[in-house]
Amino acid sequence: MGRIGGPLRYLLGFDIGTYSSKGVLVDEHGSVVASHAIEHALELVRPGWAEHDAEAAWWHGFLETTKTLLLTSGIPARQIVAVGLSAISPAVLPIDRHGMPLRKAILYGIDTRATSEAADLQVATDEDPALAAYGVRFSAQSAAPKVLWIRRNEPDVWKQTRQVVCGSGFLLHRLTGENTLDVYSAVSYAPFVDADALDWRPEVEDYVADRSILPRLTWTCEVAGRISKEGAQPSGLAEGTPIITGTADAAAEAISAGLAHTGDLMVMYGSSIFLIQRTSELRKTTSFWSAPFLERNTFVLTGGMATGGSLTRWFRDQFAPIELQVEKSGEENAYVALARLAETAPPGSNGLVMLPYFAGERTPILDPLAKGVLFGLGLGHTRADVYRALLEGVGFGIAHNLELMREVGSAPTRILAVGGGSRNKVWMQIVSDICNVTQHIPDSQLGASYGDAFLAGVGVGMYSGISEVKRWVRTKEEVRPDPAAHSRYLQYYPIYRELYRSTADLMHRISAIEIPEEG
């Protein structure tokens, strides 16, 4: 039922993911009216490089999505009262004075090209007393080294750069002419951000870039701008519609999962794994990233693994031609078939342990040069064993993160599982068994775009704050651990931990060997 004396109001959320983008149109009560997803390319142009074409993947994906939502729903554009945006984070894109991309966007932790820049910034900030106090450890997930990489390696691009934007910031700029970055996402630029003052620290100009080219810092739900005539015409949205600054996809996904209370922990099973835990204060630790959250006086402890669903995609594409062919013929989905295959192998995969560091690793080891390892192979092992070991490797990585969270005094009290991987019941059971935790899976699986819509509602005063998301989100099912399986995994987890310690030096040595480029 709509408001008394007026039509129902609607909110639009749009999220840019690694391999696809999704938009959703939601009414003011949280009911989904329409949704649309569109795939786009992840460009792995050379080892350690991961990019998006901002025009093709971001802008045209947004335009197609908004037009489809309006057409399929029949909702007049003027009844959409606000728009929320999110995107993979960080993503670094330089644009010229006309707002045109000067190169492909450099993506988050799966792009490890700026390793030397991260190391140089680490040395420089460690030697600067004003910055060293923050205890920041730069990694492949940090945005500042990526900006510095462009400045150092592409002088022609840098000379034309007038602004640096993220994924959602690029859309915002196209639609409104504004360029903002929310405080939560800005932590990827730490320690060059003053969250209290909502400004860049002066030191950013000494080490990274002039403040004039960096986005204006705001809180997530702040209305950053309104759709201009130039933005309304191609998108089909009404001129003057407010757009909030938005946030990183993982934060929006956490909202869609119902992250409302201190101790809640979201585990996002996307192309990578991301963890966000609500905390009562800003915790200092070098193992994770601490950050202000989406509103003043809210805080989170975050972590992330560089791979997750990208591993299952890799296995499907490289080792599941039969399952792919069946899917292409209109029958069973290949991932469903592979999940059933994994179920035929026992816990522990008949003695196989996999390190899932196929794109380096983020937390808790923070090693962009880490490599994937499949340990324990014998002639009797099957494809089912290998695939289950892959799923278990991600589970062991999550367990490693949870173990260190407890050590720093942030033991989670409720775990919320979201993302495409959470639909894989075999995988969810494996993770619960390894970690000995219950996972709560929400009823809505639309993900970050659903969270974006709610945040847009907060931005225009429909809701008082992010804690009200509990009005929208309900738990669909709980995945409880099997004590017998957990006992079995306790034998393998120490081996998983020791494997990295024993091979890290070899990983770094093999990374130093140049791989000739094709062509």
N, C-alpha and C positions, 0 to 999 in steps of 0.2 A: 504494500500500500504506500502511495506517495505522500508527500506533505499535504496537510490540509490546505485546500485552496490553491494548490499548484501542482504542476506535473512532476513526475519522478525525476530526480537528478542523477546524472551518470558521471563516472570517473573513468579515465583512460590510463592504462599502464602499459609501458613498452620497455622491453629489456633486450639488450644486445648480448648474446652468448658467444661462445667460442666457435661453434659450428652452425648456429641458427639464432634467429631472433623471434620473439613472441610478443604479441600484443593482446590485451584483454579489455573488454568493456564491461564495467561492473556497475550495478545500481547502488544507491546510497545505503542499502542494507547488506551489501556484500554478495548479492546474487549475481552470478556471471550471466551476461546477456549474449556475449559473443567472444570468440577468441580466434586467433590466427597465428600460425607459425610459418616461418620461411627459412630455408636453409641458405647458408652462404659458405664461401670457401675460407678455410684456414690455410694461409700460404706459408709453407715451410721452405723458404727459398734456398736455404743452405743449413748445414748443421748448426743448431743453437739459435736460429733465427725463426721467429713466428710473427706473421704480419696479417693485417686485414686491409683490404681496399675500402677506404672510408666511404667513397661514393657508392660503390656497388653493394657492399655488405651492410653499411649503416644507413645511409640516406635513402637509397632506393628501397631497401627493406622496410624502412619506416613508412615511406609513402605508400607502398603496396599494402602494408598492414592496415594503416588507418583507413584507406579507401575500402578495403575488404570488410573491416569492422562496421563501417557506416552502411555499406551496401547490404550486408547480411543481417544486420540488426534492425535496419529501418529507423534507427534513432536519429532525429535531427541533430546536426552538429551543435546547434545553440544550446541543447540540453546537456552537453558535456561541460561540466563546470570547472574541471581542472585536469591537467595531464601530469603524470609522474614518469620519470625516466630513470633507467639504471643501465649499467654496462659492465662488462668485464673490466677489472681494475687491478693494477693501473694499466692504462693504454696511453701511449704518448704519440700525439699527432701534431706536427707543425703546420700551420696554415698561413697563407699570405694575407695581404691587406684586404683582399676581396673575399676572404673566407674559404679559399680553395686549398685543398690539401697539397702539400709540397712533396710528399712521399707517402708510402704506405705506413699505416700506424704500427708502432712497435708495441707488442703485447706484454702481458704481465709476466709472471715468473717462468713461463715456458720459453721465453726468449732470454737467452743467457749471453747475448753478445757483449753486454756492458760489464763483464767481469772485471776487467782491468780498471774501468772507471769507478766501479764499486770499491775496489781495493784502494785506489788513490783517494777517494772521498773518505774512506775509513781512516786512513793515515792522517789526512788533513784535519778531520774533525776531532780525532783523538788528541791532536796537538793543540787544538783550540779550546781553551778552558771554558769558554761560554757555551760550547756545543758538546764537549766531552761529558759534561755532567748528565746529559740525557741518556747516555749509555746505549745509543742506537748502533745496531749492527747492520750494515748494508748487505743486501742480498740481491738475487735476481728478481725478487719481488719489488725492489725499490724503484721508484720512478725517477728520482734525481739522477742516478747514473745513466739512465736511458736518454734523458735530455742532454746530459754532458756528452754522451757518445755521438749524438747528432752534431753537436757544436764542434767536436774535435774531428770527426771523420767526414762530414758533409758540409764543408764551408759554404758552398754555393746555396745549399738549402737553408743553412742557418742565416745567411745574409738576407734572404727574402722573408724569413720568419717574423711575423708580427704578433702571433699568439700561439701558445701551446694549449691544446685541448685534449680532453679524454673522450671516450665514446659518447656518453650522454651529453657532454659539453659541446661536442660537434653538432649534435642535433639541436640542442638549445640555441646555439649560435645561428644555425640556419633558420630556425623558426622565429627567433626573437631579436637576434643581433647581440645578445648578451653572452658573456663567457664567465661562468662561475664553477666552483668546485666545492663540494661539501666538506666539512671538517673531517668526517670519518675517512673519506677517500684521500684527503690531503695528507693523512698520516704516512702514505707511501712516499712522501717527500721529507719525512722526518730526517734530521732534527731541525729542518729549516722552516717549520711552521709554528706559529704562536696561536694555539687554539683559543686561548683566553681572549686575546686581542683580535681574533679573526683576521690575522694578517701574516705576511711572510716576514721571517726574521731578516734583518739586514744582511746577514752572512750569506744568504742565498745568492746574492749578486757576486760575491767573491768566488764562490765555488761552482755555481750551476748556471744561472741566467739572470738577466735583468728582471726585476719584479714587474715591469710593465708588460712583459709578454706572458706572464703567468696569470691564471684565472683569479678572479675575485673570490675570496673565501666566504662562505655562508653556511648556515645550518641547512640540513637536508630538506626540511619542509618549507623553507622560506620561498615565497614566490619570487622567482628570479627574473621573470619577464612575462610578456603577453604576446601571443602569436601576432605577428605583423601581417600586413597585406601580402607581402612576398612569401611568407610562410603559409598563409591560409590557402592561397591559390593552388599550389601543387598537392597539399596534404588533404584538402577537403574539410579541415577543421575551421571553426569560426574565428575570424579575426577578433583579437582581444581576449581569447581564452587564456587563463593563467597557467603557467608551467612552473612547477617547483624545481629547485636545483637538482633534486634527485640524489642518487648515491651509487655505490658499487653494487653489482649484482648479488654478491653474497649477503650484504646487509639487507637488501630488499627481500631476498629469499628467506632470511631469518625472520623478517616480519611476517611473511606469508606462512611461515611455520608456526607462528604464535609466540615468538620469543618476547615474553612480556615481563618476566620476573628475574631477580637476581638468582643465579645458579642454573638458569636455563642454558642449555648448550645446543646449538644447531650444528648438525653435520650435513653438509651439502654434498651430495653425490652427483657432481656434474662431470665435465671433462676432466676437471681436477677436483680434489677434495678440499673443502674449506670448512673451518670450524670457527664459530663465534659464540662466546660465552658472556652472558651478562654478569658484571661484577659490581660490587658496591663502591669501588674506588678504582683509581688508575693504578694498576699494579706494575712495578718495575721488574722486568725479567729480560734476559738476553735470549731466552729460548723461544719466546713468542712475541707478538706485536700487541702492545697495549694502546688503546685509543679511546678518545671520547666517542660516544655513539651518535645517534641521530638527533638528540635533543640536548640542551644544556643539562649538566649534572647527571648524565647517563654515561656508563662506561662499559667497555668490553675488553676481553682478552681474546685475541684471534690467532689462528694458525692455519696452515694450508699445506697440502701435499701437491706436488707439481703434476701428478697424474692421478687418474681415477677411471672415469669412463673412457678417457682416451686410450687406456690400455685394452679395454674390452673391444673398442673399435679397431684398434691395431690388430688384435688377435682375430677378430671377425674377418677383416680385410685380407690378412695374410694366410690364415690357416683354416678358414671355414668356407671354401668355395661351394660345397654342397648345400650348406645351410643358406648361403646367399642366393644360390640359384633357385632353391625352393621358395624363398621369400619373393624373388623377382617374378615367379610364376603366379603370385597372388595367394600363396599359402602361408604357412607358419613363419612368423618373424624370426630372423636369424638369432637375435639375442635371446628370445624365449627358448629356442632349440639348444643354444649353448648353455643356458642356465640348467636345463634338464640334463645335459651332458655332464656338467660339473657335479650334479647331484649323484651321479653314479660312482664318483670317487669318494673315498672316506676322508674324514677330517685329518689333515696333515698330508693329503695328496700322495699317500704311499711313500713318504719320505722326501718330498720336494719342498724347498723353501725358495720363494722368489723375493728379491728386493725390487720394489716398484719404481726405482729411480731412473726411469727411461728418459726423463727430461731434466736431470738434476733433481735436487730435492730442496724443498722449502723447510718448514718446521718439522721436527725440532732440530735437524742437523744443519740446516742452512748451508748446503753445499751444492752450488750450481754445476760442479764437475762430477757429482755422483753419477753412477751408472747402474743400469739394471743388471741383475744377476739371477740366474736360475741354477740353484745348487742342489746336488744330490741325484742327478740324472743317472738312470740305469737303463739297460735294454728292455726291461719289462715295463717301463713307463708308457702311458698312453696319452693321447690328446686330451682326454678327460682330466688326467692328473695335472697336466700342464695348465689347463684353463682354470681348474680349481685352485692351483697354487698361485695363479695370478690374482684371483679374487681374495685369497687368503693373504697375499702380500700386502694388498691395500688394507685389509683388516689389521694386520700386524702394525702397519704404519699408523693407523688410527689409535691402536692400543698404546703405541709409543708416545703419541701426543697426549693421550689421556693420563698416562703415567706421570709425565712431567708436569701436567697441569695440577695434578694432586700434590706434587712435590713443591710447587710454588704457592700452595695454599688456595687453589681454585678448583676444588673437587666439584664436578658438575652434580646437580641434584635431579635434573630431568634432561633427557637427551631426545631431541627432535630431529628425525631423519627426513630429508627432503631431496628433491632433485630426481633426475631420470633414473639414476641407479637405485633409488629407494623403491622402485616398482619391481625390482628383481628380488623376489622373496628368498631365493636361495642365498644370494649375496647378503641380504640383511640378516639372515639367520647365522651365516658364517661370522659376520662382524660382531653380532651380539654374543655368540659363543666364544670368540677370541677375547673380547673385551670384558665379558661377564657383566653386561649391562642390558637393560631393557630400552628399546628404541620405540619412540612414539611417532607414528606416521600420520600426518594430518589428512583430513578428508579431501581438501583441495590440493591438487597436484599441479596447479598452473604455475607455481613458482614465483620468480622475482617479479614478473609483470603484475601479478595479483597484489604483491606487497607494494609495488609502485602506485597502484590505484588507491590503496588505503592511505599511503603517505600523502598523495595528492589531496585526499579528503581532509587530512590533518592540516595541510597547508592552507586550505580555504575555510577552516573553522568548522567543518562538519563533525570532527572528533577533537577531543581536548588534548590528545597526545597518543604516543605509540602504544601505551599500555592498553588502550581500548581495542587493540587488534583481537583480543580474546573474544570480542563480540562477533568477529567474523570466522574464527578458526576453531574447528573441532577435531578431535583425534579419531581417525578411522580404525586403526588397529595398533596393537602393541606386539613387538617381537621380543620375546623373553629368551634368555640364554638357557641352553641345555647343559646341565652340570657335567654330564659325562663327556660331551664334546669339549667343554672348557678345560676339563682335566687333561684331555689329550693335547690340546693346544698349548698348555703350560709347558709341555716338553719341547715344543718347537720355538716358542717365543724367544728364549735365550739364544738359540742358534741364529734366529733372525737378527737379533741385536749384535751378536758377535761378528756376523758376516760383514757388516759395514766396517766395523773397527778393523777387521783383518784385511780388508781389500781397498780401503780408502786411498792408500798411497798408490796402488796399482791403477785405480780409477783416474787419479790425477795424472799419472804418467801416460796413460793411453790417451787422455784428453790433449796432451801436449804434442802428440804425433799428428802432423798435418794430414788431413784427408783431401786428396786432390778433387777439385771441382769438376763436375761433369761438363763435357763440351769443350 
